[in-house]
Amino acid sequence: MDPKTKSSLLWGVVAALAFLVLVQGYELLFGAGVTVPAKAAVAVVVAAAATALTYAADGRLPGNESP
């Protein structure tokens, strides 16, 4: 697998997991329940957006010296 693609996919996974952690914290603090399908749907959208953004921005960000 191309390193650029692999890196972008991993950033997508990180973004989705970070979103799910934030939703869990919101539920713990405010007691508002969010349905599991809603969490999953938004997590997939967040992962796809983060993957696309990091793939497009790879090499354009300052300080990114990966080969």
Secondary structure, DSSP 8 states (H G I E B T S, - for coil): --HHHHHHHHHHHHHHHHHHHHHHHHHHHH-----HHHHHHHHHHHHHHHHHHHHHHTTTSTT----
